[in-house]
Amino acid sequence: MKLGESQQRLWRMEELIHSLPVMNHDTMRFLFRHLRRVIENRDKNRMSSQSMAIVFGPTLLRPEVETGSMALYMAHQNQIVDFILNNFKQLFPEGQDWAESR
């Protein structure tokens, strides 16, 4: 998230996601696809991408070593989850068989 340009962040996030083992990648895609569906109904459930990031950021992204400011960790976790949710279609293209492309 510290990369200045949005396109650089997108490329780096794609790199990280595609470096995951197949099962982790598929689980991540399934979970974030579901969260996107919830967001699509935000007019009924009031769950925006930012709300979802606040709820799921600390659960999905835990620091390896918890030193420093917990508030800073939470801010970064929320930014990352929000970024993935808002760029889901680019990070997980439909019709792409990820396991075969490895």
N, C-alpha and C positions, 0 to 999 in steps of 0.2 A: 504494500500500500504506500510505501515511501517513494516509489518511483513517480516521478513528476507527471509524465504523460499517460493519459488513460490507455492509449494503445499499447504502451510498454507494459502496463499493469496487466492488460488482457493477455498479451503474449506470455508473460511470466506465469500468470495463473494457469493458462493452458498447459504450459510446460510442466508445472507442478502436478496438475490433475492427471496428465497423461503419464506421469512417472509412477502413479499409484499402481499397486497390484490390481489385476482385473476385478477381483471381488470387491475391493474397496472402491474402485472407480464406479462400478455398477451400483453399489449401495449408495454412494454419494449422488449419482445421477437420479436414482429412484427417489431419494429423500428430497432433494432440491426440486425435482419435478412436482412432487406433492406440495411442497411449500409454495411453489409458484401458483398452483391451483387454488390454494387458500388465498393468496394475494389477489388473484383474479376476482375474488368475491369480497374484496375489501369494503365495498359499499354496504354489504350486509354484516360482515364480521369485524370491521374496523381494524383489520390486520394488514398494514402496509409492509413494504420490504423492511423499513426501519424497525417496525414493531417486531417482525419476525427475527430480525438480527439481534435485537435486544433479548428476546426470549431464548433463541437457540445459539447465539454466539458463544457464551461461556460454556455451554454443554458440548458443543461440537469442536471447539478449538481451545485446548488447554495448553498452557506453556509447559515445556519439559521441566523447567525448574522455576518455581514460583519465588522469584526475588524481585524486589522493586515495587512499583506502584500497581496495585490491583486495578485501580481506576484506569490506568493507562492500558493494561492488558485488555480490560473490557472494551475500551474504546476501539482498540485494534481488532479485537474479535468481531465486534459489531460491524466495523467497516468492511472486513473481509467477507462476512456472511452476506451483508447487503450488496457488495460488489458481485458476488457469485449469483445471487438472486436476480439482480438487474441485468446480468450478462449471461444468463443461463443458456439461451439459444446459441450464442457464439461458443460457449465453453463445452456444451454438450449438443452438437448438431444432430438433428433427427436423421435417421437412416444411416448413420455412421456406425459400422461394426467396429467398435474400439478394440476388441480383443484380436481381431484379424489384422488391424493396422499396426500392431506392436511389432 
